[in-house]
Each structure stands twice: as C-alpha cells, then as structure tokens.
Amino acid sequence: MGVKATKKSLRPISTILFSILLLLSAALFLVSNNSQLFLYLSDFSAVFLNLAATLALTYAAYWAFKNHRKNYKAWVILSIGQFSFLLADIIYLFEDVFLNMPTYPSIADIFFLSFYPLFIIGLLLMFRPIKINLKISIDVLVTLSSAFLIFYFFVFAPTIQLNNGDVITALLSVSYLFLDIFLLTVIVSLLMSKNKFQMQTRLFFFSCAMFFQIFADLFFAAHISTVSSMDYWFSTVLYLTTYVFIMLAAISFFREVYVDSQYLILYKSIKKQHNLISYFPLFLVIFTYGLLLYSKTPSIPLLWGVGVIVVLVVIRQLISIYEIKKAEESLKKSLNEKEIMLKEIHHRVKNNLQIVSSLISLQSNNVSSEEDLELFKKSRDRIKSMSMIHENLYQSDNLAQINFNNYLQTMTQQLLVSYDLHGKLDYNLDCDDVYLGIETAIPCGLLVNEIISNSMKHAFPEGESGLITVQLKSLPDKYQLIISDNGVGLPENLDLKNCNSLGLQLVQNLSKQINGELDIKNNQGTQFKIEFNELEYKERF
C-alpha cells in the first residue's frame, strides 16, 4: 500500500491483509470450475473477511471509548452497520450450504440494506459538526437523480428483460448501486471538507471500499441472469477487497497512522478544482437529456426524471444568484472596513511624521549656528513633504492615488511660509489633473521640495523679488515635471556629477528612483526638467 506513519506503521498489516486477499482470490480461481465448491468457499471467504472487518470496527469503537471519546458513538454505529452486513453474509452462507435454496432475493437483503443508513449516520457523527451547503446538496440530488436515470435506462430496464420481468430482483440490484453512490458521495463530500491527515486517511480507505463495492454491485447487476464462473469470481474478489479497505480504515484510526500525501494527491487536486467539479451535475443533466433524444419512445419514468432534474438545476441557479449577491455585499462590507483601516494608517503615519517635524523644530531653537539651523529647517521640510502625502491619502476618497496638483499647491504655500517669503516671491502653478500612486508620489514630492527650497534660498539673494514656475504635464506615455525660476542661476563652474550639495544630490538620486530623465538648464535662471513614468506597485508579501 505504501503507507507512511506518524507513530506506527500500517505497512505490515496492509501487506498481510492483501496477501490473504490474494491467496483467497487464487483459491477461488482454482475451484471456479466446481460450482458447488466455489459457492461454499466464496461464502466462507466473505464471512471470514467481513467478520474481521466487523471486529476491527468494534475494536476501533473500544479504543475510541478509552482514548477519543468524541468519536466513540460514531465507531459503535459503524460497527453495528458492518455487523448487519456480516449477518447478511452468514444468512447467504446458511442458505447456500444447509438449505441449498436460491439466495436472490433473500431475507439477507434486509440486513444488506440496513448497512447503508447506519454507515452514513456513523460517518456524519464522526466528522461533526457538519456545515450543510444547500447548493452542494442540490448538486448531490442532481447527481443521484441523473445516476438513477442512467442506471434505469442502461441497467434496470435491460435487467428486467433478462429476468423475464422480475421487477423485485432488478429493483434490488439497482437499489444497491444507488445506495453505493449515495454513500460514496457522502464520503467524498466529507473528504473535501476535512484537512487533518488522520481524518483524510479514514475517509480515503472508506472511499476505496465504496469504489470496489460499486464495481462489484454494478458487475453483479449486469450479469445477474447470465452469470458465469468467471463473472462470479470477479464480483466476489471485488466484494472481498471492500472488506479489506474497511479494515484498513479502522486500523488506521486506532494505530494513529496516515497515508502518505502522494496517495491523496488525487483528492487534493479535486478539492483544489472545486469549480470544475461543480460542472459535473450539468454534464449529467445534458447526458440524461440526451437519453430522451436517444430513446425514440421515452418512457414516463424517464420523462418525469428529466423534468425533476431540470427543476433542481433551476433551483440551484437561483441559489447561486443569491449566493453571488450575498458575496458581493460581504465583499463591499469588507472593502469598506479595509478602506477605513488604510485611512487610519495614513492618518497615524501623518501624525507621527508631524511629531518628528515638531521635535526637529523644538530642537532647532537650541541651535545657534545659522548653518546648523538651515540643516534642521531642510530636514523638517522634507518630513513635511512626506507627511502631506499621507494627509492627502486619508482625506481622499481614492486611497491608491493622490491629486498631485493639489499636493503641489499646498507644498508651495507651506514652503513660502517656512522661508518667510509669502508676499515677497511669486509662484505659478501650471499642472494637469494628475493622480500618482504612493510609490511615485513620495519620491516625486521630495524632489519638488528640494528644488523649490533650493530656489527660495539661493536664487534670489538679498530679498530680491522673483518668480518660481512649476509645470506638471501628462504626456501620452509619460509625465513631464518642469520647475524653473528667474533668479541668479547656478554657479557656472558647478559640476553637477561631483557637487557636494546634499540638495542637488537628492534631486539626482530621487530622479533615478522614479526612473526619470533629469535635464538642468542654467540660462536666465535655473530650470529642472524631469520626465518620468509612474512606478508600478511592488508587492511586499
């Protein structure tokens, strides 16, 4: 089986069980030509392995009572269900060996049919609490109804003809198939909703058991009237394999082992492709509708069955529409909560930056050197330029971008006040309605702050009047920022690449940060032209 354990290994036990299954299969094959001996051996083999499965489930219930009281009742019900199956096999054995009477249909079928509801109840108790999804329930109903019609069309009706109209025998055969599919649907649904390896392991073995049970019942129903020795041998081996997987499910519980993930990869891939699975009922509906087209004279049960399925599909679509609307409302509510949270974050960042700016201002009161005081002032203005970005964001309806035109207007006025040039210096803003994301806005804001501050401090010595112009244009494939003044200009011998001015170094570095092209002209004043594209947001997580 290739099983990996957490505490104990399941490999030795699985090897022994499948070796016993192989030996019994070989023995049955060797005596398949002797119908009487084959019948006795197959019945004894079924009782033997069924008894072993019942004992395994019973011990699992005992172990749960001692160690895992929550699942105790579930394992008790599962063991009772398997015991019901065991009684049915014993009745078949008694009828074949001692009474030598036909065994199909038989009183044993009552115990066989009792197995299914008991097993379903046990599984639901084991994996409680269970959240019922109405849409999934409709999918199950559509799937089962479609499967029933398919079985009716391909199995039930032909079986009745093969049995000369024996409806009871054919109905029992199809009932087993229907109940097998229903139980498998419950198991797979639980498997899709559980993430713990221990739970997945039990459900994995139970689902394997039901797969073999379905194939066995399907094979038996299809050959019920024309059964040969090889047909009987093959269906018997399938039934015996079912008991082995039920034993493994119980043993994996009380030995606390789990299947290696490579053996559950199919289930995990199905779970990830849940949207793809949701189309399966639609496929079955199309298939059953095709039966109407295939059948020239469709029977009344087939017509009614397809009608019921169509109604179920309509109900499912109405539920889907309701769930979509509900999800949209939930998404809007969640989005609104996140917007409020982001605004609060920007507000707090702005407040923290203002506190830092205020601390710098307070500290500058103790500075006597003009040169040092100027450094404090520049640091404060840089922090304010970043603070304004966050202020604009939390005040805006758009948390992703800010109106940079409004930002430049506010920054310029604050710098005029900071340098005590309000009314002494004119400025002209010629900006398009440009919105920039925070990735671009912060370095661009610092860049504008450096250039304007430099102009206010150096371009107009001795309080001369002048004009500072700021232009921001939105070109077809980029933005163009031009900041110019009509002051004295930069020194003619200034080497921009090797200058010691922190402000000019920042201008060059910030231009590179926004992937901009910087062009400086020194003619009747100074002009800084930066052409750049907005930076894309980089995911941090």
Buried (B, 14 or more C-beta within 10 A) or exposed (E): BEBBBEEBEBBEBBEEBBEBBEEBBEBBBEBBEEEEEBBBBBBBBBBBBBBBBBBBBBBBBBBBBEEBEEBBBBBBBBBBBBBBBBBBBBBBBBBBEEEEEEBBBBEBBEBBBBBBBBBBBBBBBBBEEEEEBEBBEBBBBBBBBBBBBBBBBEBBBBBBEBBEEBEEBBBBBBBBBBBBBBBBBBBBBBBBBBEEBBBBBBBBBBBBBBBBBBBBBBBBBBBBBEEEBEBBBBBBBBBBBBBBBBBBBBBBBBBBBBBBEEBBEEBBEBBEEEEEBBEEBBEBBEBBBEBBEEEEEBEEBBEEBBEBBBEBBEBBEEBEEEEEEEEEEEEEEEEEEEEEEBBEBBBEBBEEBBEBBEEBEEEBEEBEEEEEEEBBBBBBBBBBBBBBBBBBBBEBEEBEBBBBBBBBBEBBEBBBEBBEBEEBBEBEEEBEEBBBBBBBBBBBBBBBBBBBBBBBBBBBEEEEEBBBBBBBBEEEEBBBBBBBBBBBBBEEEEEBEEBEBEBBEBBBEBBEBBEBEBEBBBEEBBBBBBBBEBBEEEEEE
